[in-house]
Amino acid sequence: MADEIDAVALSQLHIAHGTIEARRAQTLRRVPVFQSALCRVRHGTKLLEWGARQVRATTSDVVLMPAGQELGVANLPGAQGYRAEVLSFSPALIARFRARHGGLVDSQLHQAATASLCVPLDVHAALAWDQLMASLVAGSPPALLAHQAEGLLLALALGGHCGPLLLDRRDPLAARVQQVLLLDPGADWSVAKVASKLHVGASTLRRQLALEQRHFRAILEDVRLGLALQELQSGILPIGDIAAACGYASPSRFAARFRQHYGLSPRDLRATL
């Protein structure tokens, strides 16, 4: 198994990073997590809801965001506003880490379903975080980035805090569909087009998604709204351009769907930045 994972092309070992900033409080419901991610609050406080549980993260914590979850999120500014860094890891990178360090993380996986998503950021994890962020900003080679990302995960695992991030998704086919849609969220996707990308029949795709209690149109909208949220929080593109890039022909339709999903309008979200 480890040899197979090691053979994965470096191009599949993606690490993405971003920064979320706000001058006013943001409260968002049903925020989708497409890939396993970590969030480190630099200024302010983050409140997180996962099922019936709630956690509060400050600058001394790191937030674990398991792939396939929907989280309630509140970003609360402090005296210097709100600022947080986010790192997300491709499924291939997570799989390679699990294969290499299975003995270390197996016991944590057994307790992952009840573990907290907010864990203390010790000196080793903080150092690994800063090194990886610096390398990402500097555009370091993919091999180095993958090595440093595994170092960060290892620092968390050695502290007993990595389990939730490594959980297997309960909807593996839906996860594969998401990865296809993420390549071009604004495209005119259909079940048949995605099925051809996954080398299955359209009827098979529908049937297997139903077994996972998922539906294609809902997955597509989750992807489009999830990427729209990221673009809105960056504060760069106009709202109308974001709507078009995410596959919405009508800005008003986009605004209505965004409000229904997250609990506030795109304009209201932009006003917090």
N, C-alpha and C positions, 0 to 999 in steps of 0.2 A: 504493500500500500504506500509506504513512504517513498519508494523508488518511483512509483507512478506519479505521486504528487510532485516530486522533485523535477519530473520531466515537463511539468506545466510551463509553458512559455512565460517569460518575464512580463510580456505584454498583458497577461491576464492577472498579474499581481498588482492591481491598482490600489493606490492610496490617494484619496481626494481630501482636500482641506478647504476650509472656509471660515469666515468670521461673521458673527451676528452681533450687531450693535443696535442700541435703542436708547432714546432719550426719555421715552415714556413707557409705562408698563404695557406689555403685550400678553394677551391671553388667547391661546389657540387650542382648539379641541381636535382630536382625531388627526394628529400629525403623523404621517406614515414614515416608517423607517425601511428603506429599500435595501440597505446594506448595513452590516454591523458597524456601529459608530461609537465614538467617544466624544464627550463634550467637556471642556474645561472652562469654568467661569473665571474670568479675569477681573471683572468689575460687576458688582450687583449680586443678585441671587436668582437661582432658577428653581421653580417648583415643577414637579413632575408627577403625573398620575398614570399608573399602570394597573388596569383593572380596578380593584378596590383599594389599592395601596397608594400612598402619597409619600414623596420624599422631597427634601429641601437641600439644594446644593449651593455651597458658597465657594469662595476662592481656595479653600483647602481641600476640595473634593474633586472627583472626576465622575461624570455621569456615564453609565453604560446604556447603550441604546441598541437592543437586540433586533436583528433583521426580522421583518415580517410583523412587527408590532405597530399598533397605533397608540400614540401617547398624548395625553393632555399636557400642555406646556404653558407655563407662565414665566416670562422674563421680566424681572423686577429691577429697575435701575437703583443704584446707590448714589452716593455723592458724586461719583464720576460717571454716572450713567450705567448702562449695561453693555458688557462686552464679553463674548465667549468665543472660543476657538473650537472647531468641530473637525474631527478626523474620521473618515469612513474607509472601510477595508473591503476589497472585493471578496466574493465567496471563495475564489481560488486561494487567496492569501490566508483566509481563516481556515480553510481545509488543510493547507500545508502546515499551519501552526499546530492544529490538533493532531495531525499525523506525527509530527516531530516530538510533541510534548504530551502525548496521550496519557502517560503514567502520572504526570503532574496534574492534569486538569480533569481526569475522570471523576475523582471524588467531588470536585467542585461542580461538575455537570449534574451529579445526582441531587445536589441541593439548589441548583440554579433557579428552579421554578419558584422558590420561596426566598431567594436571596434579594438583597437590596440592590437597586440600580444606582444608588449613590454611595460611593466608597471613598475612603480617605486617600489622598494623593501623597504617598510617601516620597522620600527624597530620591529613591531610585527611579520610580515612575516619573517624577517631575523632571529629572535629568534626561531620561529617555524621551519624554515628550518634547522638551526643548531642542534636543538634537535632531529629532525627526522633523519638527517644524522648520528649523533652520535649513535642513537639507532640501525640504520641499520648496522653500522660497528660493534657494540657490539653484534649483533645477538639477539636483544631483542625479547620477545614473540610476535607472530602475533597480538594478541589483542591490545598490546601497540602500535605497529607500525601503525595499522589501526586507532587508536585513534589520534595519532600524525599527521598522514597524513591528517585526517579530520580537525585537528587544523590548519594546514598550509593552506588548502583550505579555511577554515573559515576566517583566517586572510586576505587572498586575497579578499574574498567576502565582508568582512566588509569595505574594502577600495574601493569597487566598481569595482574590476578588475578580476572577475572570469568567466564572461560570456562565452568567446570563448572556454574555457576548458571544459565546460559542454554541448556544443552543441550536439544534437542528430545527428548521422551519417545519411547521405542520402542513404546509402547502408547497411542496417542492416544485410542482409543475407551475403553479401561479408565480413562484419566484423566477422561473425560467422565462415565463411570459413577460414579467416585468422587465427583465434584463433586455429582452428584444425591444420592447416599447421605449425604454430609456435611450436607445440609440437615436431615435428621432420621434419625440413625442407629438410633434405637430403633423406627422404624416397621416394619410387617410387609411388608417389601419382597419383591418377586418379580421375575423376569425381565420378565414382562409389564408390571408397573407402571413399571419403569425404562425399558423400551422405549418406552412411551407418552410418557414425559417427553422422550425423545430423538427422538420422531417416527419411529421405525423399528419393524419387526415384531419379535416376540419371537424367532422363528427366525433372523432376520437378525442380531439382537444376539448370540445364542449363537454363530452361525457366525463372525462377525467377531471376537468375543473369542477364539475358538479359534485364529484366524489369528495373534493376538497372543500366543498361548500363555497365555491367562488364562481364568479361570472365574469366573462370577458369584458363587457362594457364597464363594469365596476372597477376592474383592474386598470383599464385604460384611463378612466377618469381619475383614479387615485394617482397614477403616474403623472398625468398632466397637471393636476392641482398641486402635487408634491413639488414638481419642478417649478411651477409658477410661484409657490411660496418662497423657494430659494431665490428666485430672481427678484421678487418683490423686496425681500430682506436685504438684497445687495444694494438697492436704492439707485441702480444705474439706468435701466431701460424704462421708458414710459409704460404705463399700465396697458395701453392698447397694443403695443408691440409685444408685450409678454403674452397677452391673450392670443394673438395671432401665432406666435412661436410655439405655443402649447396646444394649438389645434382648435381654437375657438374663433369662429368666423365673426361672432358678435361680441364686442366688449361688454355689453349689458348682460348677455347670457353668461359670460365668464364671471362677471361680478356676482351675479345671483348664485351660481354654483359654488363659488368660492366662499361666499357668506354662509350658505347652507352647510358647507362642509366644516369650515373652521370657526364659525361663530362671529366673524367680523368681515367687513368688506375689504377689498384691496386698497381702497382709498383710506380707510380707517387704519389699516396696517401701516401704510406709508407714512401716515401722520405721526406714528410713534418713533420714526427713525431720526 
